[in-house]
Amino acid sequence: MNEQQIIELVNKCEDKCKDEFKKIDELEFMYSNKVLNAFQDNKVSEACFSTTTGYGYNDLGRDTLESIYKDLFGAEDAIVRNQFISGSHALAKTFFALLRPSDKLVYISGTPYDTLHEVIGIKDNNSSLKSFGVEYDEIDLIDDDFNYKAIEDYIKNNKVKVMAIQRSKGYSTRLSLTIDKVEKVVELIKSINKDIIIMVDNCYCEFTEEKNPIEVGCDVVVGSLIKNLGGGIAPNGAYVVGRHDLIELVGESLTLPGEGKEVGPTLGINKQFYQGLFLAPSVVASSLKTAVLTACVLEELGYNVSPKYNDPRPDIVQNIIFNDPDLLIKYVQGIQSGSPVDAHATPIPWDMPGYTDQVIMAAGCFTQGSSIELSCDGPIRPPYIAYQQGSLTYTYGKLGLIKAILKLRG
């Protein structure tokens, strides 16, 4: 295919996606209104963009931002910090905050994302939860839904401290978990044992559906700021929202007992965190539209995609199943060629810390590893899936897709 043929195909698919785009526009309006109200209700002022150093006592911007996050999620408390390096780091700190020796952690969404394997102790590490005496188990999904019977039996026969849910699919072939499914399993767990802490990895899922996990009864929710809620502006960081007592523990795990959330200098980051959150509804909408268009075009070209262009979308991730390592590599290289940064570079598979298989990553981003910007990656293992996500604007996502198809089929 030449470039003109590809553009014609993309434009044809774009017209086919109009109904899905309208739904996304309505969601963007809802969340934009919610964010604007939260800013106004918390009296955001220019003083919130100031900075602190050292211990970071009495940081107005930090404390106001955390109040905004609390309101947006309908949570009792929140911690939003640049001291969190990533979403995985925030998840790790939350695990270590909530769990003690002989406590049990159970993932009810199957095996979690690769970067958590050494955190938990699925893969041996002397700093893992397992090395501190925390027990771990997991319950696989059935037909892309929770195994409700197995979860019920497990709770009745085991003492469980934390049940964890990873909503996004990670490097797996399953579907990401909708908020309706999360709500149903939360009701089941709480009906049997209300004391179990339900913790959710919400990475990639913010502002993609009308409800969030706190609103359906989850106790603590974790996400990254170089994904959805950073809006492509935040250069690092993560958030944890939830019950006040649990957030207090997370604060003391991140800093130190006795000081917790009271310390933590912002070092000039506040304005970027505020701007990123303000833009997040629009950027997430652009990412969703790019994913919808990608699914439609790649399916027209004969590739298997998940989700389909008109399927429900609980996150911003689009799978393209190539069943061929060479096609996966070509597509990822094509996404890189459509990037604003390092478009001249050619990504190749390599050994990456925290991953078992070699991984190829296209991330021509302004922020290293930012997957709210147009990016694409995948492990070099069958069935050779490209995991594409993000795009700061829909138009740039469309252009990136054209470049990728040109590399794949040109």
Residue pairs with C-beta under 8 A, 6 or more apart in sequence:
1 9
1 405
1 406
1 409
1 410
2 410
3 402
3 406
3 410
6 402
6 405
6 406
6 409
6 410
7 402
9 297
9 300
9 301
9 405
10 293
10 297
10 398
10 401
10 402
10 405
12 300
13 293
13 296
13 297
13 300
13 309
14 293
14 398
16 296
16 309
17 289
17 292
17 293
17 296
17 309
19 310
20 289
20 292
20 309
20 310
21 289
21 292
24 285
24 288
24 289
24 292
25 285
27 207
27 208
27 209
27 210
27 281
27 285
27 288
28 207
28 281
28 282
28 284
28 285
30 210
31 207
31 280
31 281
31 284
32 281
32 282
34 72
35 72
35 277
35 278
35 280
35 281
38 68
38 71
38 72
39 68
39 274
39 278
41 71
42 64
42 67
42 68
42 71
43 64
44 64
44 68
44 274
47 60
47 61
48 60
48 61
48 64
48 65
48 270
48 274
49 61
49 270
49 271
49 274
50 60
50 61
50 270
51 59
51 61
51 265
51 266
51 267
51 268
51 269
51 270
52 58
52 59
52 62
52 265
52 266
52 267
53 265
53 267
54 265
55 263
55 265
56 62
56 263
56 264
56 265
56 266
57 262
57 263
59 264
59 265
59 266
59 270
61 266
61 270
61 271
61 274
62 80
62 81
62 264
62 266
62 270
65 80
65 270
65 273
65 274
65 277
66 77
66 78
66 79
66 80
66 261
67 78
68 277
69 75
69 78
69 80
69 239
69 241
70 76
70 77
70 78
70 241
73 212
73 214
73 215
73 221
73 241
74 212
74 214
74 215
75 214
75 221
75 241
75 242
75 243
75 247
76 242
76 243
76 244
76 247
77 241
77 242
77 243
77 244
77 247
77 248
78 239
78 240
78 241
78 242
78 247
79 239
79 240
79 241
79 247
79 250
79 251
79 254
79 261
80 225
80 237
80 238
80 239
80 273
81 237
81 238
81 239
81 254
81 264
82 236
82 237
82 266
82 267
82 269
82 273
83 237
83 254
83 255
83 264
84 90
84 93
84 225
84 236
84 237
84 238
84 239
84 254
85 236
85 238
86 224
86 226
86 236
86 238
86 369
87 201
87 203
87 222
87 223
87 224
87 226
87 227
87 238
88 113
88 115
88 116
88 119
88 354
89 238
90 222
90 223
90 224
90 238
90 239
90 240
91 116
91 119
91 201
91 222
92 116
92 119
93 240
93 250
93 253
93 254
94 199
94 220
94 222
94 240
94 250
94 253
95 105
95 119
95 120
95 129
95 134
95 162
96 129
96 132
96 253
97 246
97 249
97 250
97 252
97 253
97 254
98 161
98 162
98 197
98 199
98 220
98 246
98 249
98 250
99 105
99 129
99 134
99 161
99 162
100 134
100 161
101 132
101 133
101 134
102 133
102 134
102 135
103 134
103 135
103 161
103 162
104 134
104 135
104 136
104 137
104 158
104 159
104 160
104 161
104 162
105 120
105 129
105 134
105 135
105 136
105 137
105 161
105 162
105 164
106 136
106 137
106 138
106 139
106 154
106 158
106 160
106 162
106 163
106 164
107 136
107 137
107 138
107 139
107 163
107 164
107 165
107 166
108 138
108 139
108 146
108 147
108 151
108 163
108 164
108 165
108 185
109 141
109 146
109 164
109 165
109 166
109 167
109 177
110 138
110 139
110 140
110 141
110 166
110 172
110 174
111 122
111 138
111 140
111 172
112 120
112 138
112 164
112 166
112 170
112 201
113 166
113 170
113 171
113 201
114 170
114 171
114 354
114 355
114 356
114 379
115 354
115 355
116 122
117 123
117 354
117 356
118 124
118 125
118 127
118 128
118 354
119 125
119 128
119 129
120 128
120 129
120 130
120 136
121 128
121 129
121 130
121 131
121 134
121 136
122 136
123 356
125 131
129 136
130 136
137 154
137 158
139 146
139 147
139 150
139 151
139 154
140 147
141 147
141 174
144 174
144 175
145 181
146 177
146 181
146 184
146 185
148 184
148 185
148 188
151 163
151 185
151 188
151 189
152 188
152 192
154 160
155 189
155 192
155 193
155 196
156 192
160 193
160 196
161 196
161 197
162 196
162 197
162 198
162 199
163 189
163 196
163 197
163 198
163 199
164 198
164 199
164 200
164 201
165 177
165 182
165 185
165 198
165 199
165 200
165 201
165 213
165 218
166 177
166 200
166 201
167 176
167 177
167 182
167 200
167 201
167 202
167 203
167 204
167 205
167 213
167 314
167 315
168 176
168 201
168 203
168 204
168 205
168 314
168 315
168 317
169 175
169 176
169 315
169 317
169 319
171 378
171 379
171 385
171 387
173 306
173 319
173 321
173 383
173 385
175 306
175 307
176 204
176 205
176 313
176 314
176 315
176 317
177 314
178 209
178 312
178 314
179 209
179 210
179 211
179 212
179 213
179 216
179 314
182 200
182 213
182 216
182 218
183 211
183 216
183 217
186 198
186 216
186 217
186 218
187 217
189 196
189 198
190 196
190 198
190 217
197 219
197 220
197 246
198 217
198 218
198 219
198 220
199 218
199 219
199 220
199 221
199 222
200 213
200 218
200 220
200 221
200 222
201 222
201 223
202 212
202 213
202 221
202 222
202 223
203 222
203 223
203 224
203 227
204 227
204 228
204 315
204 316
204 317
204 371
204 389
205 223
205 228
205 314
205 315
206 212
206 223
206 227
206 228
206 229
206 280
206 284
207 228
207 229
207 280
207 281
207 284
207 285
208 228
208 284
208 288
208 313
208 314
208 315
208 316
209 314
212 221
213 221
214 221
214 241
214 242
218 242
219 242
219 243
219 246
220 240
220 241
220 242
220 243
220 246
220 247
220 250
221 240
221 241
221 242
222 238
222 239
222 240
223 229
223 238
223 239
224 230
224 237
224 238
225 234
225 236
225 237
225 238
225 239
225 273
225 276
226 234
226 235
226 236
226 237
226 367
226 369
226 370
226 371
226 372
227 316
227 370
227 371
227 372
228 280
228 283
228 284
228 287
228 316
228 372
229 239
229 276
229 277
229 280
230 237
230 273
230 276
230 277
230 280
230 367
230 370
230 372
231 275
231 276
231 277
231 278
231 279
231 280
231 282
231 283
231 372
232 276
232 279
232 283
232 366
232 367
232 370
232 372
232 373
232 392
233 272
233 273
233 275
233 276
233 279
234 269
234 272
234 273
234 276
234 367
235 269
235 272
235 367
236 367
237 269
237 273
240 247
240 250
241 247
247 261
248 260
248 261
251 260
251 261
252 258
252 259
252 260
254 260
254 264
255 261
255 263
255 264
256 263
283 372
283 391
283 392
283 393
284 316
284 372
285 394
286 391
286 392
286 393
286 394
286 396
286 397
287 316
287 372
287 389
287 390
287 391
287 397
288 313
288 316
289 391
289 394
289 397
290 318
290 374
290 390
290 391
290 394
290 397
290 398
290 400
290 401
291 313
291 316
291 317
291 318
291 388
291 389
292 309
292 310
292 313
293 309
293 397
293 398
293 401
294 305
294 318
294 320
294 388
294 397
294 401
295 305
295 307
295 308
295 309
295 311
295 318
296 309
297 401
297 405
298 305
298 320
298 405
299 305
299 308
299 309
301 405
301 409
303 320
303 321
303 322
304 320
304 321
304 323
305 318
305 319
305 320
305 321
306 318
306 319
306 321
307 313
307 318
307 319
315 389
316 372
316 389
316 390
317 387
317 388
317 389
318 387
318 388
318 389
319 385
319 386
319 387
319 388
320 331
320 385
320 386
320 388
321 383
321 384
321 385
322 328
322 331
322 383
322 384
322 385
322 386
323 382
323 383
323 384
324 384
325 380
325 384
327 384
327 408
328 360
328 378
328 380
328 384
328 385
328 386
329 348
329 349
329 360
330 407
330 408
331 376
331 386
331 404
331 407
331 408
332 347
332 360
332 361
332 362
332 376
332 377
332 378
332 386
333 346
333 347
333 362
333 407
334 362
334 403
334 404
334 405
334 406
334 407
334 408
335 362
335 364
335 374
335 375
335 376
335 388
335 400
335 403
335 404
336 342
336 343
336 345
336 346
336 347
336 362
336 363
336 364
336 376
337 343
337 403
337 404
337 407
338 364
338 374
338 399
338 400
338 401
338 402
338 403
338 404
339 362
339 363
339 364
339 365
339 374
339 400
340 364
340 366
340 396
341 364
341 365
341 366
342 364
343 364
345 364
347 360
347 361
347 362
348 360
349 358
349 359
349 360
349 380
350 358
350 359
350 360
351 358
352 358
352 359
352 361
355 379
356 379
357 379
357 380
357 381
358 379
358 380
359 377
359 378
359 379
359 380
360 377
360 378
360 380
361 375
361 376
361 377
362 375
362 376
362 377
363 369
363 370
363 371
363 373
363 375
363 377
364 373
364 374
364 375
365 373
365 375
366 373
367 373
370 390
371 389
371 390
372 389
372 390
372 392
373 390
373 391
373 392
374 388
374 389
374 390
374 391
374 392
374 396
374 397
374 400
375 388
375 389
375 390
376 386
376 387
376 388
376 389
376 404
377 386
377 387
378 384
378 385
378 386
378 387
390 397
391 397
391 400
